[in-house]
Amino acid sequence: MAQTTPERTDASSPSTGHPTRAAVAIGFAVLCVSYMLNAMDRQVFYPLLPEIREDFGFSLDQGGLLATGFTIGLALAGLPTGYLVDRLSRKSVLLISVLIYSLGTLAIPLATGFVDMSAYRLVSGVGEGMQATALYAVIGAFFFHRRAVAAGVVGVAFGAGVFLGPLVGTRIASAADDWRGPFYVFGAAGLVVCLLIAVTVNRVMTESVTGTASTAAKFDHVPASPYNRNTLGLGIACAVAGLVFYGFLGLYPTYLREELGFTAGQAALAVSCSGFGAMMALPAGWLGDRFNQRNLLGLAFVATSATAWLTYQYATSPGAQYVLAFLMGTFASGFLFTNCTTAMQRAVRPEHVGRGAGLFMLTYYVAAAFSGLLFARLVAELGWDGAGLWQLTVLPVLGLIGLTLVDPSRMLVPRSRTDAT
């Protein structure tokens, strides 16, 4: 017998408990704010890494691992959370996730060395991974036929967090004359957002399900198992995207400050520009609902590679780096992240939407977890330009190879799509 929850409703049919448009708008806005804070929590660490390294005496390898190693928590949380959100209350999972990453953020300033700071970063990563998995499962079910656009809106919120996190964080740290200040502020803000979710987000929205027995025949062309050739090919693309974007984010401020001589403010602004670029997730999602996502991802990999080549081989002025950071955010986050996560959900049947979200989290963030350490090792062996060449410029070719395994005719196609697969 299929296991369901009493709260779950079919998003494709009206329900007497269906929330009003205003309630949906408010709830969705609060969820976006919570994800923006998630991004701010992640991004504030990068521009403060030089001060943290100086305070604790961490090596570049240790700094790189701290910068991106927390994403192993996101990866580990992906599949178990995907399994849970297909069976339990997604709202409860969302509440627990925000609480976990907020407490992890609050603990980071209390660290006394590399080991316990790594543990606190890992805890925050687990919470962030749980939230992302549950959130993308919610929008994948509730906004079934416009999921890429909805994911694009969430991507805009994430981009806003990437943009605001370094700027707000460095200002708080400067005002407090201590790198620890931003972590206390952002952690406390997370506890407030947790309360807002409990009060404003309607369970009918979070527990919606699409693809019940009456509509199951519409999805016969999609493999019955969530572990299929399409999820394999997309998993390779997701892993490459994680290695590239987090390899860039993790040590980019350090590169600007230690190699190009930028000030802390200039480095923070450059990272924030990548967040502004990540806000292009909305048009990226709009395109993903209308055109072949495999082709769109391929173009994004090529554009990311070209941007990275210019970033590490030629550009040295602040103005050029700001523009290129914006483009990196646009292609590596706005386009790759948004369309990787929604394409993975379209590669599975609707009843497996949680596991589709979990597969994305696993493949993307396991790779991202070691991207900073890999980049640091490449810097030690080849210099900054060599590391940028191999990890950020050449590696995207593997993403293109993964996409050759994807068969769009075996995926869910939104009503608005106009291309012929």
TORKOL-4160 file (C-alpha; in steps of 0.2 Angstrom, whole numbers, padded with zeros to 4 digits, m for minus):
421
<pt num="1" X="0000" Y="0000" Z="0000"/>
<pt num="2" X="0007" Y="0017" Z="m0005"/>
<pt num="3" X="0012" Y="0027" Z="0010"/>
<pt num="4" X="0005" Y="0045" Z="0011"/>
<pt num="5" X="0002" Y="0058" Z="0024"/>
<pt num="6" X="m0016" Y="0064" Z="0029"/>
<pt num="7" X="m0010" Y="0082" Z="0025"/>
<pt num="8" X="m0005" Y="0079" Z="0007"/>
<pt num="9" X="m0016" Y="0085" Z="m0006"/>
<pt num="10" X="m0015" Y="0083" Z="m0025"/>
<pt num="11" X="m0009" Y="0100" Z="m0032"/>
<pt num="12" X="m0017" Y="0097" Z="m0048"/>
<pt num="13" X="m0035" Y="0097" Z="m0041"/>
<pt num="14" X="m0043" Y="0109" Z="m0029"/>
<pt num="15" X="m0045" Y="0106" Z="m0011"/>
<pt num="16" X="m0057" Y="0113" Z="0002"/>
<pt num="17" X="m0042" Y="0118" Z="0012"/>
<pt num="18" X="m0032" Y="0126" Z="m0002"/>
<pt num="19" X="m0024" Y="0142" Z="0003"/>
<pt num="20" X="m0029" Y="0159" Z="m0005"/>
<pt num="21" X="m0017" Y="0167" Z="m0017"/>
<pt num="22" X="m0012" Y="0179" Z="m0004"/>
<pt num="23" X="m0008" Y="0165" Z="0008"/>
<pt num="24" X="0003" Y="0156" Z="m0005"/>
<pt num="25" X="0012" Y="0173" Z="m0009"/>
<pt num="26" X="0016" Y="0176" Z="0009"/>
<pt num="27" X="0021" Y="0159" Z="0013"/>
<pt num="28" X="0032" Y="0158" Z="m0003"/>
<pt num="29" X="0040" Y="0175" Z="0001"/>
<pt num="30" X="0044" Y="0169" Z="0019"/>
<pt num="31" X="0052" Y="0153" Z="0012"/>
<pt num="32" X="0062" Y="0163" Z="0000"/>
<pt num="33" X="0068" Y="0174" Z="0014"/>
<pt num="34" X="0073" Y="0159" Z="0024"/>
<pt num="35" X="0083" Y="0153" Z="0008"/>
<pt num="36" X="0091" Y="0170" Z="0006"/>
<pt num="37" X="0097" Y="0169" Z="0024"/>
<pt num="38" X="0103" Y="0152" Z="0020"/>
<pt num="39" X="0114" Y="0159" Z="0007"/>
<pt num="40" X="0120" Y="0174" Z="0018"/>
<pt num="41" X="0126" Y="0161" Z="0031"/>
<pt num="42" X="0136" Y="0152" Z="0018"/>
<pt num="43" X="0143" Y="0167" Z="0009"/>
<pt num="44" X="0149" Y="0177" Z="0024"/>
<pt num="45" X="0163" Y="0165" Z="0028"/>
<pt num="46" X="0172" Y="0167" Z="0012"/>
<pt num="47" X="0177" Y="0186" Z="0013"/>
<pt num="48" X="0181" Y="0184" Z="0032"/>
<pt num="49" X="0192" Y="0169" Z="0028"/>
<pt num="50" X="0209" Y="0179" Z="0028"/>
<pt num="51" X="0205" Y="0185" Z="0046"/>
<pt num="52" X="0200" Y="0168" Z="0052"/>
<pt num="53" X="0216" Y="0160" Z="0045"/>
<pt num="54" X="0226" Y="0174" Z="0053"/>
<pt num="55" X="0217" Y="0172" Z="0070"/>
<pt num="56" X="0219" Y="0153" Z="0070"/>
<pt num="57" X="0235" Y="0151" Z="0059"/>
<pt num="58" X="0226" Y="0140" Z="0047"/>
<pt num="59" X="0235" Y="0135" Z="0031"/>
<pt num="60" X="0228" Y="0138" Z="0013"/>
<pt num="61" X="0223" Y="0120" Z="0012"/>
<pt num="62" X="0214" Y="0121" Z="0029"/>
<pt num="63" X="0205" Y="0137" Z="0024"/>
<pt num="64" X="0200" Y="0130" Z="0007"/>
<pt num="65" X="0192" Y="0114" Z="0016"/>
<pt num="66" X="0183" Y="0125" Z="0029"/>
<pt num="67" X="0177" Y="0136" Z="0015"/>
<pt num="68" X="0168" Y="0123" Z="0005"/>
<pt num="69" X="0169" Y="0107" Z="0016"/>
<pt num="70" X="0153" Y="0112" Z="0025"/>
<pt num="71" X="0144" Y="0107" Z="0009"/>
<pt num="72" X="0147" Y="0088" Z="0013"/>
<pt num="73" X="0134" Y="0091" Z="0026"/>
<pt num="74" X="0122" Y="0097" Z="0012"/>
<pt num="75" X="0126" Y="0082" Z="0002"/>
<pt num="76" X="0124" Y="0070" Z="0016"/>
<pt num="77" X="0107" Y="0077" Z="0020"/>
<pt num="78" X="0101" Y="0076" Z="0003"/>
<pt num="79" X="0095" Y="0058" Z="0000"/>
<pt num="80" X="0089" Y="0055" Z="0018"/>
<pt num="81" X="0079" Y="0071" Z="0018"/>
<pt num="82" X="0072" Y="0067" Z="0000"/>
<pt num="83" X="0066" Y="0051" Z="0007"/>
<pt num="84" X="0058" Y="0060" Z="0022"/>
<pt num="85" X="0049" Y="0073" Z="0012"/>
<pt num="86" X="0041" Y="0060" Z="0001"/>
<pt num="87" X="0033" Y="0053" Z="0017"/>
<pt num="88" X="0032" Y="0065" Z="0031"/>
<pt num="89" X="0027" Y="0083" Z="0033"/>
<pt num="90" X="0038" Y="0095" Z="0023"/>
<pt num="91" X="0034" Y="0110" Z="0034"/>
<pt num="92" X="0041" Y="0101" Z="0049"/>
<pt num="93" X="0057" Y="0096" Z="0039"/>
<pt num="94" X="0059" Y="0115" Z="0034"/>
<pt num="95" X="0057" Y="0121" Z="0052"/>
<pt num="96" X="0070" Y="0108" Z="0059"/>
<pt num="97" X="0082" Y="0112" Z="0045"/>
<pt num="98" X="0082" Y="0131" Z="0048"/>
<pt num="99" X="0084" Y="0128" Z="0067"/>
<pt num="100" X="0099" Y="0117" Z="0063"/>
<pt num="101" X="0108" Y="0128" Z="0052"/>
<pt num="102" X="0105" Y="0143" Z="0063"/>
<pt num="103" X="0112" Y="0134" Z="0078"/>
<pt num="104" X="0127" Y="0129" Z="0068"/>
<pt num="105" X="0130" Y="0147" Z="0063"/>
<pt num="106" X="0129" Y="0153" Z="0081"/>
<pt num="107" X="0142" Y="0140" Z="0086"/>
<pt num="108" X="0155" Y="0144" Z="0073"/>
<pt num="109" X="0162" Y="0160" Z="0083"/>
<pt num="110" X="0164" Y="0148" Z="0098"/>
<pt num="111" X="0177" Y="0137" Z="0089"/>
<pt num="112" X="0194" Y="0135" Z="0097"/>
<pt num="113" X="0202" Y="0127" Z="0082"/>
<pt num="114" X="0201" Y="0118" Z="0065"/>
<pt num="115" X="0192" Y="0102" Z="0071"/>
<pt num="116" X="0178" Y="0110" Z="0081"/>
<pt num="117" X="0175" Y="0124" Z="0068"/>
<pt num="118" X="0174" Y="0110" Z="0054"/>
<pt num="119" X="0161" Y="0102" Z="0065"/>
<pt num="120" X="0151" Y="0117" Z="0067"/>
<pt num="121" X="0152" Y="0121" Z="0048"/>
<pt num="122" X="0146" Y="0103" Z="0045"/>
<pt num="123" X="0131" Y="0105" Z="0056"/>
<pt num="124" X="0126" Y="0121" Z="0047"/>
<pt num="125" X="0128" Y="0112" Z="0031"/>
<pt num="126" X="0117" Y="0098" Z="0036"/>
<pt num="127" X="0103" Y="0110" Z="0040"/>
<pt num="128" X="0106" Y="0120" Z="0024"/>
<pt num="129" X="0105" Y="0104" Z="0014"/>
<pt num="130" X="0089" Y="0098" Z="0023"/>
<pt num="131" X="0081" Y="0115" Z="0019"/>
<pt num="132" X="0086" Y="0116" Z="0001"/>
<pt num="133" X="0080" Y="0098" Z="m0002"/>
<pt num="134" X="0063" Y="0101" Z="0006"/>
<pt num="135" X="0061" Y="0118" Z="m0002"/>
<pt num="136" X="0064" Y="0112" Z="m0019"/>
<pt num="137" X="0052" Y="0097" Z="m0016"/>
<pt num="138" X="0039" Y="0109" Z="m0011"/>
<pt num="139" X="0040" Y="0120" Z="m0026"/>
<pt num="140" X="0042" Y="0105" Z="m0037"/>
<pt num="141" X="0026" Y="0098" Z="m0032"/>
<pt num="142" X="0015" Y="0114" Z="m0029"/>
<pt num="143" X="0022" Y="0123" Z="m0044"/>
<pt num="144" X="0022" Y="0107" Z="m0055"/>
<pt num="145" X="0020" Y="0115" Z="m0072"/>
<pt num="146" X="0031" Y="0130" Z="m0068"/>
<pt num="147" X="0044" Y="0123" Z="m0057"/>
<pt num="148" X="0059" Y="0130" Z="m0066"/>
<pt num="149" X="0051" Y="0148" Z="m0064"/>
<pt num="150" X="0047" Y="0145" Z="m0046"/>
<pt num="151" X="0065" Y="0138" Z="m0044"/>
<pt num="152" X="0071" Y="0154" Z="m0052"/>
<pt num="153" X="0062" Y="0165" Z="m0040"/>
<pt num="154" X="0070" Y="0154" Z="m0026"/>
<pt num="155" X="0087" Y="0157" Z="m0035"/>
<pt num="156" X="0084" Y="0176" Z="m0035"/>
<pt num="157" X="0082" Y="0174" Z="m0016"/>
<pt num="158" X="0098" Y="0164" Z="m0015"/>
<pt num="159" X="0107" Y="0177" Z="m0026"/>
<pt num="160" X="0101" Y="0191" Z="m0015"/>
<pt num="161" X="0109" Y="0181" Z="0000"/>
<pt num="162" X="0125" Y="0179" Z="m0010"/>
<pt num="163" X="0125" Y="0198" Z="m0014"/>
<pt num="164" X="0121" Y="0204" Z="0004"/>
<pt num="165" X="0130" Y="0191" Z="0014"/>
<pt num="166" X="0148" Y="0197" Z="0011"/>
<pt num="167" X="0143" Y="0216" Z="0011"/>
<pt num="168" X="0133" Y="0215" Z="0027"/>
<pt num="169" X="0144" Y="0203" Z="0035"/>
<pt num="170" X="0160" Y="0212" Z="0032"/>
<pt num="171" X="0152" Y="0228" Z="0038"/>
<pt num="172" X="0146" Y="0220" Z="0054"/>
<pt num="173" X="0163" Y="0213" Z="0057"/>
<pt num="174" X="0171" Y="0230" Z="0054"/>
<pt num="175" X="0159" Y="0238" Z="0066"/>
<pt num="176" X="0163" Y="0225" Z="0079"/>
<pt num="177" X="0181" Y="0224" Z="0075"/>
<pt num="178" X="0179" Y="0205" Z="0076"/>
<pt num="179" X="0175" Y="0192" Z="0062"/>
<pt num="180" X="0163" Y="0183" Z="0074"/>
<pt num="181" X="0150" Y="0197" Z="0074"/>
<pt num="182" X="0141" Y="0192" Z="0058"/>
<pt num="183" X="0139" Y="0174" Z="0063"/>
<pt num="184" X="0130" Y="0179" Z="0079"/>
<pt num="185" X="0118" Y="0191" Z="0069"/>
<pt num="186" X="0114" Y="0179" Z="0055"/>
<pt num="187" X="0112" Y="0164" Z="0067"/>
<pt num="188" X="0099" Y="0174" Z="0078"/>
<pt num="189" X="0090" Y="0180" Z="0062"/>
<pt num="190" X="0088" Y="0161" Z="0057"/>
<pt num="191" X="0079" Y="0158" Z="0074"/>
<pt num="192" X="0067" Y="0172" Z="0070"/>
<pt num="193" X="0064" Y="0166" Z="0052"/>
<pt num="194" X="0060" Y="0149" Z="0059"/>
<pt num="195" X="0046" Y="0156" Z="0069"/>
<pt num="196" X="0039" Y="0165" Z="0054"/>
<pt num="197" X="0039" Y="0149" Z="0044"/>
<pt num="198" X="0029" Y="0141" Z="0058"/>
<pt num="199" X="0016" Y="0155" Z="0058"/>
<pt num="200" X="0014" Y="0160" Z="0040"/>
<pt num="201" X="0018" Y="0145" Z="0029"/>
<pt num="202" X="0002" Y="0135" Z="0025"/>
<pt num="203" X="0004" Y="0116" Z="0026"/>
<pt num="204" X="m0008" Y="0113" Z="0011"/>
<pt num="205" X="0005" Y="0122" Z="0001"/>
<pt num="206" X="0020" Y="0112" Z="0008"/>
<pt num="207" X="0012" Y="0095" Z="0008"/>
<pt num="208" X="0005" Y="0096" Z="m0010"/>
<pt num="209" X="0007" Y="0081" Z="m0021"/>
<pt num="210" X="0006" Y="0079" Z="m0040"/>
<pt num="211" X="0004" Y="0063" Z="m0050"/>
<pt num="212" X="m0009" Y="0053" Z="m0041"/>
<pt num="213" X="m0016" Y="0037" Z="m0048"/>
<pt num="214" X="m0028" Y="0047" Z="m0059"/>
<pt num="215" X="m0014" Y="0056" Z="m0068"/>
<pt num="216" X="0000" Y="0042" Z="m0067"/>
<pt num="217" X="m0003" Y="0037" Z="m0085"/>
<pt num="218" X="0004" Y="0054" Z="m0090"/>
<pt num="219" X="0021" Y="0049" Z="m0084"/>
<pt num="220" X="0023" Y="0032" Z="m0091"/>
<pt num="221" X="0037" Y="0038" Z="m0102"/>
<pt num="222" X="0048" Y="0043" Z="m0087"/>
<pt num="223" X="0058" Y="0028" Z="m0080"/>
<pt num="224" X="0049" Y="0020" Z="m0065"/>
<pt num="225" X="0065" Y="0020" Z="m0054"/>
<pt num="226" X="0072" Y="0037" Z="m0049"/>
<pt num="227" X="0090" Y="0029" Z="m0052"/>
<pt num="228" X="0090" Y="0029" Z="m0071"/>
<pt num="229" X="0101" Y="0035" Z="m0086"/>
<pt num="230" X="0095" Y="0052" Z="m0085"/>
<pt num="231" X="0098" Y="0055" Z="m0067"/>
<pt num="232" X="0116" Y="0047" Z="m0070"/>
<pt num="233" X="0120" Y="0060" Z="m0084"/>
<pt num="234" X="0112" Y="0074" Z="m0074"/>
<pt num="235" X="0122" Y="0068" Z="m0059"/>
<pt num="236" X="0138" Y="0070" Z="m0068"/>
<pt num="237" X="0133" Y="0087" Z="m0074"/>
<pt num="238" X="0128" Y="0092" Z="m0056"/>
<pt num="239" X="0144" Y="0086" Z="m0049"/>
<pt num="240" X="0154" Y="0096" Z="m0061"/>
<pt num="241" X="0144" Y="0112" Z="m0058"/>
<pt num="242" X="0147" Y="0110" Z="m0039"/>
<pt num="243" X="0166" Y="0108" Z="m0042"/>
<pt num="244" X="0166" Y="0123" Z="m0053"/>
<pt num="245" X="0155" Y="0135" Z="m0043"/>
<pt num="246" X="0161" Y="0131" Z="m0026"/>
<pt num="247" X="0179" Y="0130" Z="m0031"/>
<pt num="248" X="0177" Y="0148" Z="m0038"/>
<pt num="249" X="0167" Y="0154" Z="m0022"/>
<pt num="250" X="0178" Y="0146" Z="m0009"/>
<pt num="251" X="0195" Y="0155" Z="m0012"/>
<pt num="252" X="0190" Y="0169" Z="m0024"/>
<pt num="253" X="0191" Y="0182" Z="m0011"/>
<pt num="254" X="0208" Y="0175" Z="m0005"/>
<pt num="255" X="0214" Y="0176" Z="m0024"/>
<pt num="256" X="0208" Y="0194" Z="m0025"/>
<pt num="257" X="0216" Y="0199" Z="m0009"/>
<pt num="258" X="0233" Y="0189" Z="m0009"/>
<pt num="259" X="0236" Y="0188" Z="m0028"/>
<pt num="260" X="0229" Y="0204" Z="m0035"/>
<pt num="261" X="0230" Y="0215" Z="m0020"/>
<pt num="262" X="0212" Y="0220" Z="m0018"/>
<pt num="263" X="0206" Y="0227" Z="m0001"/>
<pt num="264" X="0194" Y="0218" Z="0010"/>
<pt num="265" X="0180" Y="0229" Z="0004"/>
<pt num="266" X="0184" Y="0226" Z="m0015"/>
<pt num="267" X="0185" Y="0207" Z="m0013"/>
<pt num="268" X="0168" Y="0207" Z="m0004"/>
<pt num="269" X="0160" Y="0218" Z="m0018"/>
<pt num="270" X="0167" Y="0206" Z="m0031"/>
<pt num="271" X="0159" Y="0191" Z="m0022"/>
<pt num="272" X="0143" Y="0201" Z="m0020"/>
<pt num="273" X="0143" Y="0204" Z="m0039"/>
<pt num="274" X="0143" Y="0185" Z="m0041"/>
<pt num="275" X="0127" Y="0185" Z="m0030"/>
<pt num="276" X="0119" Y="0198" Z="m0041"/>
<pt num="277" X="0123" Y="0187" Z="m0056"/>
<pt num="278" X="0115" Y="0172" Z="m0047"/>
<pt num="279" X="0099" Y="0182" Z="m0047"/>
<pt num="280" X="0098" Y="0179" Z="m0066"/>
<pt num="281" X="0090" Y="0162" Z="m0060"/>
<pt num="282" X="0073" Y="0169" Z="m0064"/>
<pt num="283" X="0076" Y="0171" Z="m0083"/>
<pt num="284" X="0086" Y="0155" Z="m0082"/>
<pt num="285" X="0071" Y="0146" Z="m0075"/>
<pt num="286" X="0059" Y="0154" Z="m0087"/>
<pt num="287" X="0070" Y="0148" Z="m0101"/>
<pt num="288" X="0071" Y="0131" Z="m0093"/>
<pt num="289" X="0052" Y="0129" Z="m0093"/>
<pt num="290" X="0052" Y="0133" Z="m0112"/>
<pt num="291" X="0067" Y="0126" Z="m0120"/>
<pt num="292" X="0077" Y="0110" Z="m0119"/>
<pt num="293" X="0086" Y="0110" Z="m0103"/>
<pt num="294" X="0100" Y="0098" Z="m0109"/>
<pt num="295" X="0105" Y="0111" Z="m0122"/>
<pt num="296" X="0103" Y="0125" Z="m0110"/>
<pt num="297" X="0114" Y="0117" Z="m0097"/>
<pt num="298" X="0127" Y="0114" Z="m0111"/>
<pt num="299" X="0127" Y="0132" Z="m0116"/>
<pt num="300" X="0129" Y="0137" Z="m0098"/>
<pt num="301" X="0144" Y="0126" Z="m0096"/>
<pt num="302" X="0153" Y="0133" Z="m0111"/>
<pt num="303" X="0149" Y="0151" Z="m0104"/>
<pt num="304" X="0155" Y="0147" Z="m0087"/>
<pt num="305" X="0172" Y="0140" Z="m0094"/>
<pt num="306" X="0175" Y="0156" Z="m0105"/>
<pt num="307" X="0171" Y="0167" Z="m0090"/>
<pt num="308" X="0183" Y="0158" Z="m0079"/>
<pt num="309" X="0197" Y="0158" Z="m0092"/>
<pt num="310" X="0196" Y="0177" Z="m0092"/>
<pt num="311" X="0194" Y="0179" Z="m0074"/>
<pt num="312" X="0211" Y="0169" Z="m0070"/>
<pt num="313" X="0221" Y="0172" Z="m0085"/>
<pt num="314" X="0218" Y="0191" Z="m0090"/>
<pt num="315" X="0208" Y="0202" Z="m0078"/>
<pt num="316" X="0217" Y="0211" Z="m0065"/>
<pt num="317" X="0207" Y="0227" Z="m0062"/>
<pt num="318" X="0193" Y="0228" Z="m0049"/>
<pt num="319" X="0181" Y="0234" Z="m0063"/>
<pt num="320" X="0185" Y="0219" Z="m0074"/>
<pt num="321" X="0183" Y="0207" Z="m0059"/>
<pt num="322" X="0166" Y="0214" Z="m0054"/>
<pt num="323" X="0160" Y="0211" Z="m0072"/>
<pt num="324" X="0167" Y="0193" Z="m0073"/>
<pt num="325" X="0161" Y="0189" Z="m0055"/>
<pt num="326" X="0143" Y="0194" Z="m0061"/>
<pt num="327" X="0145" Y="0183" Z="m0076"/>
<pt num="328" X="0151" Y="0168" Z="m0066"/>
<pt num="329" X="0136" Y="0170" Z="m0054"/>
<pt num="330" X="0125" Y="0171" Z="m0069"/>
<pt num="331" X="0131" Y="0155" Z="m0078"/>
<pt num="332" X="0137" Y="0144" Z="m0064"/>
<pt num="333" X="0123" Y="0148" Z="m0052"/>
<pt num="334" X="0109" Y="0156" Z="m0061"/>
<pt num="335" X="0109" Y="0144" Z="m0075"/>
<pt num="336" X="0118" Y="0129" Z="m0070"/>
<pt num="337" X="0111" Y="0127" Z="m0052"/>
<pt num="338" X="0093" Y="0132" Z="m0056"/>
<pt num="339" X="0092" Y="0120" Z="m0071"/>
<pt num="340" X="0102" Y="0106" Z="m0064"/>
<pt num="341" X="0090" Y="0105" Z="m0049"/>
<pt num="342" X="0074" Y="0106" Z="m0059"/>
<pt num="343" X="0080" Y="0094" Z="m0073"/>
<pt num="344" X="0084" Y="0081" Z="m0060"/>
<pt num="345" X="0066" Y="0082" Z="m0054"/>
<pt num="346" X="0060" Y="0081" Z="m0071"/>
<pt num="347" X="0070" Y="0065" Z="m0073"/>
<pt num="348" X="0060" Y="0056" Z="m0060"/>
<pt num="349" X="0041" Y="0053" Z="m0058"/>
<pt num="350" X="0031" Y="0065" Z="m0048"/>
<pt num="351" X="0030" Y="0053" Z="m0033"/>
<pt num="352" X="0049" Y="0053" Z="m0032"/>
<pt num="353" X="0051" Y="0072" Z="m0032"/>
<pt num="354" X="0059" Y="0072" Z="m0015"/>
<pt num="355" X="0072" Y="0059" Z="m0020"/>
<pt num="356" X="0075" Y="0069" Z="m0036"/>
<pt num="357" X="0079" Y="0084" Z="m0025"/>
<pt num="358" X="0090" Y="0073" Z="m0014"/>
<pt num="359" X="0099" Y="0066" Z="m0029"/>
<pt num="360" X="0103" Y="0084" Z="m0034"/>
<pt num="361" X="0109" Y="0088" Z="m0017"/>
<pt num="362" X="0120" Y="0073" Z="m0016"/>
<pt num="363" X="0129" Y="0074" Z="m0032"/>
<pt num="364" X="0131" Y="0093" Z="m0032"/>
<pt num="365" X="0137" Y="0095" Z="m0014"/>
<pt num="366" X="0148" Y="0080" Z="m0012"/>
<pt num="367" X="0158" Y="0088" Z="m0026"/>
<pt num="368" X="0157" Y="0105" Z="m0019"/>
<pt num="369" X="0163" Y="0099" Z="m0002"/>
<pt num="370" X="0180" Y="0095" Z="m0009"/>
<pt num="371" X="0181" Y="0109" Z="m0022"/>
<pt num="372" X="0190" Y="0121" Z="m0011"/>
<pt num="373" X="0203" Y="0109" Z="m0005"/>
<pt num="374" X="0206" Y="0103" Z="m0023"/>
<pt num="375" X="0208" Y="0121" Z="m0029"/>
<pt num="376" X="0220" Y="0125" Z="m0015"/>
<pt num="377" X="0231" Y="0110" Z="m0020"/>
<pt num="378" X="0231" Y="0116" Z="m0038"/>
<pt num="379" X="0236" Y="0133" Z="m0033"/>
<pt num="380" X="0251" Y="0125" Z="m0023"/>
<pt num="381" X="0256" Y="0115" Z="m0038"/>
<pt num="382" X="0251" Y="0127" Z="m0053"/>
<pt num="383" X="0248" Y="0144" Z="m0046"/>
<pt num="384" X="0232" Y="0153" Z="m0046"/>
<pt num="385" X="0231" Y="0154" Z="m0065"/>
<pt num="386" X="0234" Y="0136" Z="m0067"/>
<pt num="387" X="0221" Y="0131" Z="m0054"/>
<pt num="388" X="0208" Y="0142" Z="m0063"/>
<pt num="389" X="0212" Y="0135" Z="m0080"/>
<pt num="390" X="0210" Y="0116" Z="m0075"/>
<pt num="391" X="0197" Y="0117" Z="m0062"/>
<pt num="392" X="0186" Y="0131" Z="m0068"/>
<pt num="393" X="0190" Y="0131" Z="m0087"/>
<pt num="394" X="0194" Y="0113" Z="m0093"/>
<pt num="395" X="0183" Y="0104" Z="m0080"/>
<pt num="396" X="0166" Y="0109" Z="m0087"/>
<pt num="397" X="0170" Y="0098" Z="m0102"/>
<pt num="398" X="0166" Y="0083" Z="m0091"/>
<pt num="399" X="0149" Y="0091" Z="m0088"/>
<pt num="400" X="0146" Y="0092" Z="m0107"/>
<pt num="401" X="0150" Y="0073" Z="m0108"/>
<pt num="402" X="0138" Y="0069" Z="m0094"/>
<pt num="403" X="0124" Y="0078" Z="m0103"/>
<pt num="404" X="0126" Y="0067" Z="m0118"/>
<pt num="405" X="0118" Y="0053" Z="m0108"/>
<pt num="406" X="0102" Y="0063" Z="m0105"/>
<pt num="407" X="0087" Y="0058" Z="m0116"/>
<pt num="408" X="0075" Y="0073" Z="m0115"/>
<pt num="409" X="0061" Y="0062" Z="m0122"/>
<pt num="410" X="0061" Y="0052" Z="m0106"/>
<pt num="411" X="0059" Y="0067" Z="m0095"/>
<pt num="412" X="0044" Y="0077" Z="m0089"/>
<pt num="413" X="0040" Y="0091" Z="m0101"/>
<pt num="414" X="0030" Y="0107" Z="m0094"/>
<pt num="415" X="0015" Y="0113" Z="m0103"/>
<pt num="416" X="0024" Y="0129" Z="m0109"/>
<pt num="417" X="0038" Y="0120" Z="m0118"/>
<pt num="418" X="0039" Y="0125" Z="m0136"/>
<pt num="419" X="0055" Y="0115" Z="m0141"/>
<pt num="420" X="0055" Y="0098" Z="m0150"/>
<pt num="421" X="0065" Y="0086" Z="m0141"/>
